[in-house]
Amino acid sequence: MIIIKNRLKQLRESLGITQEQLGDLVGVSRQAINAIETEKYEPSIWLAYDISKVFNCMIEDIFLFEVSERKSRAQLSKGMV
């Protein structure tokens, strides 16, 4: 199972911009930025790209992909333990 972590809050604060300002720059709400920062929502590849352009870095510098040993709910329900 792949888990996506991110450094969005750290990067945003280093630029001194609010969630609302970042949302305005990439065309989403403050709530969407908050949900991404708290890892409750994973952005589309297009939104991740737009965010990376704000910080002038690669997507992989913001969004960190990790492999988890934990099984997903779908795997557990299929008996893939």
Secondary structure by P-SEA (a helix, b strand, c coil): cbbbbbaaaaaaaaacccaaaaaaaacccaaaaaaaaaccccccaaaaaaaaaaacccccccbbbbbbccccaaaaaaccc
